[in-house]
Amino acid sequence: MAIVQGQTTSFKYNLYQQYFLNSGYTFGMALYTSAAVLDGTVTAYTPTNEVFGPGYSLGGNVVTVAAVGFDSATGTAFVTFNNVGWTSAAFTARAALIYNTTSGQNNASVAVLDFGQNLTSTGTFTVIMPGNTATTALIRSV
């Protein structure tokens, strides 16, 4: 039997459950233009280079957690969100930021999404979230 140092899958799963499901926190998704600078070092929501146009308000929309799960075979804990949409949209977006909108949380960042290209909408703009699995979920920790 081998000994492998690291966080246990159950700890990661419990941590995600506590933060995303049991804390009472709420989350938002803000959309950004290609001029935005977003990466893993972003600590909080900012309106700098946020999308502007009909159907969009600063700060974006509420995003809800769909599920927290884990795969014991791979040791991966993961979090999935529900799709987020804007109706009567007329804007172009390149990226999104999911952040904690709960009072006292300072709009703390959670995840950056890069759409891979500018996406223009003249109707409903929907961010379709990846599947709820250890290999596709938006947030995964191995």
Secondary structure, DSSP 8 states (H G I E B T S, - for coil): -----S--HHHHHHHHIIIIISS---EEEEEE-TT---STT--B---TTB--STT--TT-EEE-EEEEEEETTTTEEEEEE--EEEEEEEEEEEEEEEEE-STTSTTBEEEEEEEEEEEEEEEEEEE----SSTTTSSEEE-
